[in-house]
């Protein structure tokens, strides 16, 4: 069994994610998302999809980027 790096659960169906040369072990997608997904610079929600970027900041959508002052961004169609 393997220990989840996020919650500490010892689980027989754990999986690993490698990002930026670091390998982490998780027992669920929820834990992987909590550990790996960035937060929107405006509303602080986890950015699970593509999101949008401006000036080095990541936003969950074009609406949040506009509210934060970034102009001209669109959600992907």
N, C-alpha and C positions, 0 to 999 in steps of 0.2 A: 504494500500500500504506500501511498505518497501523501505528504503533508501539503495542504494548500498554503501558499505564501501569503494569501490575503486574510483568510479567516482561521487558519490553523487546523482545519478539519483533516482527519486521516481518512482517505477515501480510496477505494480500490479502482475507481474509474477516473482518476485524476488525469489531466493532460498538461502538456507544456506549451508555452508560447515563448518564442525567442524574438526579442526586439532590441535593436541597437547593441547586439552582441551579448545581451543578458538573457538567460533562460529562466523563466519563472514557472512554477507549478500551480495549477488551480483545480479546484473540485467542481467548478461550475462556470458557465459563461458570465453569470452575475459577478462573481469575484474577479474574473479576467477583465471585465468592463470597468469595474471600480478601480482596479489597479492600473489599467492601461489607457483608457479613453480620456482625452482631454476634456476640460470644462469650457463651456461657452464664456467668453470674456464679458458678455453682457448679463445673461440671465443665470449663469452658473450651472446649467444643466449639463449632463454628460453628452458629448458629441459622439453618437454611435455611427452615424452615416458620414457622408463626405464633408458636410459643413462648408463654410466659406472662410477664407483667410484675407486679412488686410493688415498691413503694417506689423506683421509678426504675431498678430492676435488671431485666434480661431473662434469662430462663431457658429452656432448651431444652424443659423439660417440668415438670409439676407435681411429680414426684418430686424433681427438683433444687431447686425452690423450697422444698419442705418441708425438705429437708436443710440449706438455707441459713437456715431459720427463718421463712419466709413461710407463713402458715396460710391455708387455705380456697381455694387456687387449684386449678382443674381443667384437665386437658387438654381441648381442644375435641372434641366428638363429632360 
